[in-house]
Amino acid sequence: DMAWTFVPDKPVFIQIGERIKRLIVTGEYPPGSQIPSVRQLAVEATVNPNTIQHAFSVLESEGLIISRGTIGKFVTTDIELIKECHNKIAQKITETYLADMGNLGISPEQTINIIKYQRVAEL
């Protein structure tokens, strides 16, 4: 399994939530499947169980995971919601990338060529 690493400039519970979201939208945690317990993830990520619980609460409020009491937490079976979340993540990555390229003085058109040809031509 991938190591859990956290950046200092963003709350850990948000980073955990984002990671679980990615595992859901990529099908690593399929729709309807049970996700690891708070205790399991806390041990794996070496964080306080409350931090995992906080991440779960956010994901539950977004409808991505469903709590079945003592049985555990499960991924939603709402495929549309998962797709929407997947698209939002992709959109955010794209916006960040375009902003980074813009900060380098590279236009969206030049960026498209860089993506298309996988190399930077003369700018």
GROMACS elastic network, one bead per residue, 0.5 to 0.9 nm:
[ bonds ]
;  ai    aj funct       b0    kb
    1     4     6  0.89746   500
    2     5     6  0.89814   500
    3    44     6  0.84096   500
    3    45     6  0.76562   500
    4    16     6  0.86053   500
    4    44     6  0.76839   500
    4    45     6  0.53432   500
    4    46     6  0.81721   500
    5    45     6  0.80421   500
    6     9     6  0.88708   500
    6    10     6  0.82082   500
    6    11     6  0.87616   500
    6    12     6  0.65808   500
    6    15     6  0.69402   500
    6    16     6  0.85612   500
    7    10     6  0.63561   500
    7    11     6  0.84103   500
    7    12     6  0.79170   500
    7    15     6  0.81966   500
    8    11     6  0.75422   500
    8    12     6  0.81480   500
   10    13     6  0.86097   500
   10    14     6  0.70824   500
   10    15     6  0.70436   500
   11    14     6  0.54641   500
   11    15     6  0.65967   500
   11    16     6  0.89145   500
   12    15     6  0.50049   500
   12    16     6  0.61407   500
   12    17     6  0.85293   500
   12    47     6  0.86963   500
   12    51     6  0.72581   500
   12    52     6  0.89214   500
   12    55     6  0.86327   500
   13    16     6  0.50642   500
   13    17     6  0.61025   500
   13    18     6  0.85991   500
   13    50     6  0.89629   500
   13    51     6  0.53405   500
   13    52     6  0.63856   500
   13    53     6  0.83650   500
   13    54     6  0.61544   500
   13    56     6  0.86647   500
   14    18     6  0.61130   500
   14    19     6  0.85777   500
   14    54     6  0.85434   500
   14    55     6  0.62574   500
   14    58     6  0.85034   500
   15    18     6  0.50802   500
   15    19     6  0.62014   500
   15    20     6  0.87046   500
   15    55     6  0.83099   500
   16    19     6  0.50938   500
   16    20     6  0.62417   500
   16    21     6  0.85494   500
   16    45     6  0.86623   500
   16    51     6  0.83749   500
   16    52     6  0.71009   500
   16    55     6  0.62260   500
   16    56     6  0.88377   500
   17    20     6  0.51865   500
   17    21     6  0.60790   500
   17    22     6  0.86532   500
   17    52     6  0.81576   500
   17    54     6  0.86227   500
   17    56     6  0.69232   500
   17    58     6  0.74048   500
   17    59     6  0.67141   500
   18    22     6  0.62525   500
   18    23     6  0.87102   500
   18    55     6  0.85871   500
   19    22     6  0.51443   500
   19    23     6  0.63528   500
   19    24     6  0.87237   500
   20    24     6  0.62480   500
   20    25     6  0.87538   500
   20    29     6  0.83286   500
   20    55     6  0.87586   500
   20    56     6  0.89307   500
   20    59     6  0.86500   500
   21    24     6  0.50127   500
   21    25     6  0.61528   500
   21    26     6  0.85024   500
   21    59     6  0.78820   500
   21    64     6  0.78316   500
   21    82     6  0.88489   500
   21    85     6  0.79679   500
   21    86     6  0.84175   500
   22    25     6  0.51430   500
   22    26     6  0.59384   500
   22    27     6  0.83852   500
   22    28     6  0.82472   500
   22    29     6  0.89250   500
   22    86     6  0.77659   500
   22    89     6  0.83038   500
   23    26     6  0.54303   500
   23    27     6  0.62391   500
   23    29     6  0.55309   500
   23    30     6  0.84105   500
   24    27     6  0.52542   500
   24    28     6  0.59395   500
   24    30     6  0.62434   500
   24    31     6  0.75035   500
   24    64     6  0.82112   500
   24    75     6  0.72060   500
   24    82     6  0.74184   500
   24    86     6  0.87612   500
   25    28     6  0.76406   500
   25    29     6  0.78560   500
   25    30     6  0.81630   500
   25    82     6  0.58742   500
   25    83     6  0.70326   500
   25    85     6  0.70797   500
   25    86     6  0.53851   500
   26    29     6  0.76154   500
   26    30     6  0.81864   500
   26    86     6  0.79280   500
   27    31     6  0.75104   500
   29    32     6  0.84121   500
   29    33     6  0.62898   500
   29    34     6  0.77223   500
   29    35     6  0.68535   500
   29    74     6  0.89838   500
   29    75     6  0.70035   500
   30    33     6  0.54724   500
   30    34     6  0.85411   500
   30    75     6  0.68616   500
   30    76     6  0.87355   500
   30    77     6  0.85332   500
   31    34     6  0.88036   500
   31    74     6  0.80322   500
   31    75     6  0.51797   500
   31    76     6  0.55397   500
   31    78     6  0.74372   500
   31    79     6  0.72397   500
   31    82     6  0.83779   500
   32    65     6  0.88941   500
   32    74     6  0.58232   500
   32    76     6  0.55098   500
   32    77     6  0.50754   500
   32    78     6  0.87735   500
   33    73     6  0.85745   500
   33    74     6  0.54703   500
   33    75     6  0.55002   500
   33    76     6  0.81154   500
   33    77     6  0.86268   500
   34    37     6  0.87234   500
   34    72     6  0.69904   500
   34    73     6  0.57932   500
   34    75     6  0.63887   500
   35    65     6  0.86514   500
   35    72     6  0.76165   500
   35    73     6  0.57435   500
   35    74     6  0.56122   500
   35    75     6  0.69169   500
   36    39     6  0.81535   500
   36    40     6  0.59866   500
   36    41     6  0.62963   500
   36    72     6  0.81419   500
   36    73     6  0.76008   500
   36    74     6  0.89041   500
   37    40     6  0.50471   500
   37    41     6  0.61903   500
   37    42     6  0.84077   500
   37    72     6  0.66853   500
   37    73     6  0.72188   500
   38    41     6  0.53169   500
   38    42     6  0.59502   500
   38    43     6  0.86139   500
   38    49     6  0.59471   500
   38    50     6  0.82521   500
   38    51     6  0.89616   500
   38    52     6  0.58412   500
   38    53     6  0.63089   500
   38    56     6  0.83729   500
   38    72     6  0.89971   500
   39    42     6  0.50492   500
   39    43     6  0.62303   500
   39    44     6  0.85773   500
   39    48     6  0.88397   500
   39    49     6  0.60256   500
   39    52     6  0.82918   500
   40    43     6  0.53589   500
   40    44     6  0.62070   500
   40    45     6  0.86640   500
   40    49     6  0.88685   500
   41    45     6  0.58656   500
   41    46     6  0.79536   500
   41    47     6  0.82493   500
   41    49     6  0.78607   500
   41    52     6  0.70252   500
   42    45     6  0.52789   500
   42    46     6  0.54659   500
   42    47     6  0.50411   500
   42    48     6  0.59223   500
   42    49     6  0.50755   500
   42    50     6  0.84862   500
   42    51     6  0.79019   500
   42    52     6  0.63059   500
   43    47     6  0.68202   500
   43    48     6  0.83185   500
   43    49     6  0.81954   500
   44    47     6  0.80630   500
   45    48     6  0.88152   500
   46    49     6  0.89189   500
   47    50     6  0.83028   500
   47    51     6  0.66777   500
   47    52     6  0.75596   500
   48    51     6  0.53879   500
   48    52     6  0.70367   500
   48    53     6  0.89485   500
   49    52     6  0.51592   500
   49    53     6  0.61728   500
   49    54     6  0.85987   500
   50    54     6  0.60296   500
   50    55     6  0.86425   500
   51    54     6  0.50701   500
   51    55     6  0.64055   500
   51    56     6  0.87105   500
   52    55     6  0.50887   500
   52    56     6  0.61767   500
   52    57     6  0.86379   500
   53    57     6  0.61341   500
   53    58     6  0.87533   500
   54    57     6  0.51143   500
   54    58     6  0.65130   500
   54    59     6  0.88493   500
   55    58     6  0.52968   500
   55    59     6  0.63864   500
   55    60     6  0.86593   500
   56    59     6  0.50423   500
   56    60     6  0.59688   500
   56    61     6  0.85215   500
   56    65     6  0.75082   500
   56    73     6  0.85239   500
   57    60     6  0.50183   500
   57    61     6  0.61330   500
   57    62     6  0.86277   500
   57    65     6  0.88263   500
   58    61     6  0.51261   500
   58    62     6  0.63358   500
   58    63     6  0.87183   500
   59    62     6  0.50401   500
   59    63     6  0.62644   500
   59    64     6  0.54366   500
   59    65     6  0.57936   500
   59    66     6  0.85041   500
   60    64     6  0.58501   500
   60    66     6  0.58787   500
   60    67     6  0.74850   500
   61    64     6  0.77753   500
   61    65     6  0.82853   500
   62    65     6  0.78236   500
   63    66     6  0.68096   500
   63    75     6  0.88496   500
   63    76     6  0.69269   500
   63    78     6  0.86975   500
   63    81     6  0.79324   500
   64    74     6  0.85692   500
   64    75     6  0.60610   500
   64    76     6  0.52838   500
   64    77     6  0.86226   500
   64    78     6  0.81407   500
   64    81     6  0.73738   500
   64    82     6  0.71149   500
   64    85     6  0.87274   500
   65    73     6  0.64309   500
   65    74     6  0.54233   500
   65    76     6  0.52543   500
   66    72     6  0.85169   500
   66    73     6  0.56019   500
   66    74     6  0.51626   500
   66    75     6  0.62563   500
   66    76     6  0.61538   500
   67    70     6  0.83341   500
   67    71     6  0.80116   500
   67    72     6  0.59576   500
   67    74     6  0.63096   500
   67    75     6  0.89478   500
   68    71     6  0.54686   500
   68    72     6  0.54111   500
   68    73     6  0.60425   500
   68    74     6  0.74195   500
   69    72     6  0.60628   500
   69    73     6  0.79181   500
   70    73     6  0.87560   500
   74    77     6  0.88781   500
   75    78     6  0.87687   500
   76    79     6  0.77131   500
   76    81     6  0.83026   500
   76    82     6  0.79408   500
   77    80     6  0.88457   500
   77    81     6  0.86516   500
   77    82     6  0.84020   500
   78    81     6  0.54286   500
   78    82     6  0.65429   500
   78    83     6  0.88654   500
   79    82     6  0.50690   500
   79    83     6  0.61434   500
   79    84     6  0.85621   500
   80    83     6  0.50339   500
   80    84     6  0.60683   500
   80    85     6  0.85567   500
   81    84     6  0.50510   500
   81    85     6  0.61787   500
   81    86     6  0.85760   500
   82    85     6  0.50823   500
   82    86     6  0.61208   500
   82    87     6  0.86593   500
   83    87     6  0.61698   500
   83    88     6  0.85916   500
   84    87     6  0.51335   500
   84    88     6  0.62048   500
   84    89     6  0.87544   500
   85    88     6  0.50327   500
   85    89     6  0.63007   500
   85    90     6  0.86793   500
   86    89     6  0.53005   500
   86    90     6  0.63310   500
   86    91     6  0.86536   500
   87    90     6  0.50377   500
   87    91     6  0.59982   500
   87    92     6  0.85593   500
   88    91     6  0.50002   500
   88    92     6  0.61547   500
   88    93     6  0.86633   500
   89    92     6  0.51469   500
   89    93     6  0.62589   500
   89    94     6  0.86102   500
   90    93     6  0.51674   500
   90    94     6  0.61506   500
   90    95     6  0.86522   500
   91    94     6  0.50636   500
   91    95     6  0.61444   500
   91    96     6  0.86258   500
   92    95     6  0.51053   500
   92    96     6  0.61584   500
   92    97     6  0.85202   500
   93    96     6  0.52019   500
   93    97     6  0.60956   500
   93    98     6  0.86199   500
   94    97     6  0.50719   500
   94    98     6  0.60727   500
   94    99     6  0.84767   500
   95    98     6  0.51897   500
   95    99     6  0.60680   500
   95   100     6  0.85483   500
   96    99     6  0.51244   500
   96   100     6  0.61276   500
   96   101     6  0.86221   500
   97   100     6  0.50549   500
   97   101     6  0.61472   500
   97   102     6  0.84779   500
   98   101     6  0.50352   500
   98   102     6  0.59563   500
   98   103     6  0.85097   500
   98   106     6  0.87059   500
   98   107     6  0.84148   500
   98   108     6  0.68307   500
   98   111     6  0.76625   500
   99   103     6  0.61405   500
   99   104     6  0.87089   500
  100   103     6  0.50771   500
  100   104     6  0.65404   500
  100   105     6  0.89207   500
  100   106     6  0.88064   500
  101   104     6  0.50424   500
  101   105     6  0.65453   500
  101   106     6  0.52800   500
  101   107     6  0.72403   500
  101   108     6  0.78889   500
  101   111     6  0.71062   500
  102   106     6  0.50374   500
  102   107     6  0.59799   500
  102   108     6  0.74798   500
  102   111     6  0.88402   500
  103   106     6  0.72837   500
  104   107     6  0.88330   500
  106   109     6  0.81673   500
  106   110     6  0.60789   500
  106   111     6  0.64611   500
  106   123     6  0.76766   500
  107   110     6  0.51397   500
  107   111     6  0.60906   500
  107   112     6  0.86599   500
  108   112     6  0.61704   500
  108   113     6  0.87668   500
  109   112     6  0.51427   500
  109   113     6  0.65668   500
  109   114     6  0.88007   500
  110   113     6  0.51483   500
  110   114     6  0.62718   500
  110   115     6  0.87297   500
  110   120     6  0.84839   500
  110   121     6  0.85378   500
  110   123     6  0.75979   500
  111   115     6  0.62268   500
  111   116     6  0.85099   500
  111   120     6  0.85570   500
  112   115     6  0.51174   500
  112   116     6  0.60042   500
  112   117     6  0.85804   500
  113   117     6  0.59346   500
  113   118     6  0.78197   500
  113   119     6  0.81094   500
  113   120     6  0.78956   500
  113   121     6  0.81367   500
  114   117     6  0.54019   500
  114   118     6  0.52641   500
  114   119     6  0.51958   500
  114   120     6  0.52720   500
  114   121     6  0.72068   500
  115   118     6  0.50620   500
  115   119     6  0.72795   500
  115   120     6  0.86817   500
  116   119     6  0.81705   500
  117   120     6  0.79154   500
  117   121     6  0.87280   500
  120   123     6  0.76096   500
